[in-house]
Amino acid sequence: MSPPPHIEKHFTAGELVRDIVIGMSDGLTVPFALAVGLTGAISQTHVIVTAGVAEIAAGSIAMGLGGYLAARGDAEHYAHELAREEAEIVAMPEAEAQEVTDIFKTYGLTDTESATVVESLRRRPRDWVAFMMRFELGLEAPEPGRAWKSALTIASAYIVGGVVPLSAYMLLTDAHRALQLSVIVTLVALAIFGGIKARFTGVPVLRGVLQTTLIGGLAATAAFLIARWIS
């Protein structure tokens, strides 16, 4: 009886999770710190909600734009390096072939062992360029439309995260009661988010929970104390 096939399960949605983490972590932390800080200075919940919504709008746009520019920059860098590699295998094939051999040497292969692969790549220019992009430069071809997807993902995650601390101020008219509820809800959300993020990234869950909760709590505490001191 043949053994069951070996199936490896790897997490492949790294860029999507990264964008969600970027947007959600800032969305939970910044509006939370703003709402808590304003509560230390004023007691009108409608003012806090108005300022919070304005911050969420501005923050989501800024974060989304940052994600778009970063992804667009990665795509432009990849295209530039791709064109350079395509030109180099035509203009200096011997030097490029030696670079392939040098790459294999880092894996313990001798010149003789790598010669067959080098010759095979020289007969397949597209694969040769793809090999150099990945193993010489460490670059992966960007997903088409990645810039817009990154921008929308980060902005959406920021909005979702930002609504959490503001929800208490939307439901309650008393600012200090709303503050207490907001702290509880947001810290719980930060803990859950930290645990989920840790599971995806391979970090111990408890460490992820403590990191996100501590950072959010410290930011909100600092904002509250500074606002109370100034007012």
C-alpha positions as semicolon CSV with decimal commas, in nm:
position;residue;x (nm);y (nm);z (nm)
1;M;0,000;0,000;0,000
2;S;0,150;0,330;-0,106
3;P;0,191;0,599;0,162
4;P;-0,049;0,895;0,152
5;P;0,078;1,190;-0,055
6;H;0,271;1,452;0,136
7;I;0,081;1,779;0,127
8;E;0,253;2,091;0,255
9;K;0,033;2,368;0,384
10;H;0,193;2,709;0,356
11;F;0,030;3,042;0,416
12;T;0,047;3,235;0,087
13;A;-0,166;3,545;0,148
14;G;0,118;3,736;0,309
15;E;0,068;4,067;0,129
16;L;-0,305;4,074;0,202
17;V;-0,250;4,000;0,570
18;R;0,026;4,260;0,586
19;D;-0,207;4,526;0,448
20;I;-0,484;4,429;0,690
21;V;-0,240;4,438;0,981
22;I;-0,111;4,782;0,880
23;G;-0,457;4,929;0,843
24;M;-0,622;4,760;1,139
25;S;-0,343;4,822;1,388
26;D;-0,334;5,196;1,315
27;G;-0,713;5,212;1,287
28;L;-0,758;5,066;1,632
29;T;-0,480;5,270;1,792
30;V;-0,491;5,623;1,649
31;P;-0,867;5,699;1,673
32;F;-0,868;5,530;2,014
33;A;-0,590;5,756;2,139
34;L;-0,765;6,059;1,988
35;A;-1,101;5,980;2,149
36;V;-0,943;5,912;2,487
37;G;-0,732;6,226;2,464
38;L;-1,033;6,442;2,378
39;T;-1,227;6,292;2,667
40;G;-0,953;6,418;2,896
41;A;-1,017;6,773;2,775
42;I;-1,388;6,796;2,683
43;S;-1,708;6,617;2,772
44;Q;-1,920;6,660;2,458
45;T;-1,950;6,320;2,290
46;H;-2,072;6,469;1,961
47;V;-1,750;6,670;1,936
48;I;-1,544;6,359;2,004
49;V;-1,739;6,160;1,744
50;T;-1,704;6,438;1,486
51;A;-1,330;6,464;1,543
52;G;-1,296;6,087;1,539
53;V;-1,485;6,046;1,212
54;A;-1,277;6,322;1,054
55;E;-0,960;6,150;1,171
56;I;-1,074;5,814;1,036
57;A;-1,150;5,969;0,698
58;A;-0,817;6,148;0,679
59;G;-0,623;5,855;0,823
60;S;-0,774;5,597;0,589
61;I;-0,698;5,814;0,286
62;A;-0,342;5,879;0,400
63;M;-0,278;5,515;0,487
64;G;-0,435;5,393;0,164
65;L;-0,230;5,639;-0,041
66;G;0,084;5,525;0,138
67;G;0,005;5,163;0,057
68;Y;-0,063;5,252;-0,307
69;L;0,264;5,443;-0,346
70;A;0,462;5,166;-0,177
71;A;0,314;4,894;-0,400
72;R;0,352;5,112;-0,709
73;G;0,714;5,177;-0,619
74;D;0,779;4,803;-0,581
75;A;0,624;4,738;-0,924
76;E;0,829;5,012;-1,089
77;H;1,147;4,884;-0,924
78;Y;1,074;4,531;-1,045
79;A;1,009;4,651;-1,401
80;H;1,334;4,848;-1,404
81;E;1,541;4,555;-1,277
82;L;1,367;4,317;-1,518
83;A;1,461;4,534;-1,815
84;R;1,819;4,554;-1,690
85;E;1,849;4,176;-1,652
86;E;1,701;4,118;-1,998
87;A;1,961;4,352;-2,146
88;E;2,249;4,197;-1,950
89;I;2,189;3,836;-2,061
90;V;2,214;3,962;-2,420
91;A;2,504;4,204;-2,375
92;M;2,715;3,999;-2,131
93;P;2,595;3,637;-2,129
94;E;2,921;3,494;-1,996
95;A;2,919;3,721;-1,692
96;E;2,554;3,640;-1,625
97;A;2,623;3,267;-1,661
98;Q;2,903;3,300;-1,406
99;E;2,661;3,473;-1,170
100;V;2,429;3,170;-1,197
101;T;2,721;2,943;-1,112
102;D;2,810;3,164;-0,815
103;I;2,453;3,143;-0,689
104;F;2,465;2,764;-0,701
105;K;2,796;2,771;-0,514
106;T;2,619;2,931;-0,218
107;Y;2,410;2,611;-0,205
108;G;2,721;2,391;-0,207
109;L;2,717;2,290;-0,576
110;T;3,039;2,266;-0,773
111;D;3,095;2,422;-1,114
112;T;3,055;2,081;-1,274
113;E;2,727;2,010;-1,096
114;S;2,576;2,345;-1,192
115;A;2,703;2,347;-1,553
116;T;2,407;2,151;-1,689
117;V;2,155;2,386;-1,532
118;V;2,349;2,691;-1,648
119;E;2,350;2,568;-2,008
120;S;1,980;2,487;-1,989
121;L;1,901;2,838;-1,866
122;R;2,110;2,992;-2,145
123;R;1,884;2,821;-2,398
124;R;1,573;2,962;-2,225
125;P;1,618;3,338;-2,187
126;R;1,283;3,403;-2,014
127;D;1,353;3,141;-1,749
128;W;1,708;3,272;-1,716
129;V;1,582;3,623;-1,645
130;A;1,322;3,490;-1,400
131;F;1,595;3,292;-1,222
132;M;1,817;3,598;-1,189
133;M;1,531;3,814;-1,066
134;R;1,445;3,569;-0,792
135;F;1,778;3,427;-0,683
136;E;2,019;3,712;-0,759
137;L;1,799;4,011;-0,672
138;G;1,542;3,845;-0,447
139;L;1,252;4,004;-0,636
140;E;0,914;3,847;-0,710
141;A;0,687;3,960;-0,992
142;P;0,422;4,190;-0,843
143;E;0,059;4,092;-0,871
144;P;-0,129;4,294;-1,137
145;G;-0,337;4,566;-0,973
146;R;-0,150;4,517;-0,648
147;A;-0,123;4,892;-0,579
148;W;-0,498;4,954;-0,585
149;K;-0,574;4,636;-0,389
150;S;-0,322;4,738;-0,124
151;A;-0,466;5,090;-0,100
152;L;-0,825;4,969;-0,064
153;T;-0,735;4,694;0,184
154;I;-0,537;4,925;0,412
155;A;-0,798;5,201;0,396
156;S;-1,087;4,961;0,464
157;A;-0,906;4,796;0,755
158;Y;-0,829;5,139;0,901
159;I;-1,195;5,238;0,885
160;V;-1,310;4,913;1,046
161;G;-1,054;4,948;1,322
162;G;-1,134;5,315;1,379
163;V;-1,507;5,257;1,424
164;V;-1,445;5,025;1,719
165;P;-1,328;5,286;1,976
166;L;-1,575;5,546;1,848
167;S;-1,876;5,315;1,874
168;A;-1,907;5,375;2,249
169;Y;-1,925;5,752;2,196
170;M;-2,191;5,701;1,930
171;L;-2,407;5,498;2,170
172;L;-2,362;5,691;2,496
173;T;-2,408;6,061;2,564
174;D;-2,195;6,068;2,878
175;A;-1,834;6,105;2,771
176;H;-1,682;5,938;3,077
177;R;-1,912;5,637;3,056
178;A;-1,838;5,620;2,687
179;L;-1,466;5,632;2,769
180;Q;-1,495;5,333;3,001
181;L;-1,686;5,132;2,743
182;S;-1,450;5,238;2,465
183;V;-1,146;5,128;2,665
184;I;-1,297;4,786;2,730
185;V;-1,417;4,730;2,374
186;T;-1,097;4,854;2,213
187;L;-0,862;4,660;2,439
188;V;-1,062;4,344;2,372
189;A;-1,049;4,417;1,998
190;L;-0,675;4,479;2,018
191;A;-0,625;4,152;2,204
192;I;-0,830;3,955;1,948
193;F;-0,654;4,127;1,660
194;G;-0,314;4,060;1,815
195;G;-0,396;3,693;1,863
196;I;-0,519;3,650;1,504
197;K;-0,216;3,833;1,368
198;A;0,013;3,613;1,575
199;R;-0,148;3,297;1,438
200;F;-0,091;3,412;1,080
201;T;0,266;3,527;1,136
202;G;0,379;3,234;1,350
203;V;0,443;3,445;1,661
204;P;0,327;3,303;1,998
205;V;-0,034;3,407;2,047
206;L;0,018;3,542;2,397
207;R;0,304;3,763;2,279
208;G;0,091;3,901;1,995
209;V;-0,198;3,974;2,231
210;L;0,026;4,152;2,482
211;Q;0,208;4,356;2,216
212;T;-0,098;4,501;2,048
213;T;-0,285;4,559;2,373
214;L;0,011;4,724;2,542
215;I;0,087;4,954;2,249
216;G;-0,276;5,064;2,214
217;G;-0,315;5,113;2,588
218;L;0,003;5,317;2,620
219;A;-0,092;5,542;2,326
220;A;-0,436;5,609;2,471
221;T;-0,300;5,670;2,822
222;A;-0,042;5,916;2,697
223;A;-0,304;6,105;2,493
224;F;-0,542;6,122;2,789
225;L;-0,279;6,245;3,035
226;I;-0,142;6,507;2,796
227;A;-0,491;6,638;2,714
228;R;-0,587;6,649;3,081
229;W;-0,262;6,826;3,171
230;I;-0,303;7,088;2,896
231;S;-0,670;7,151;2,974
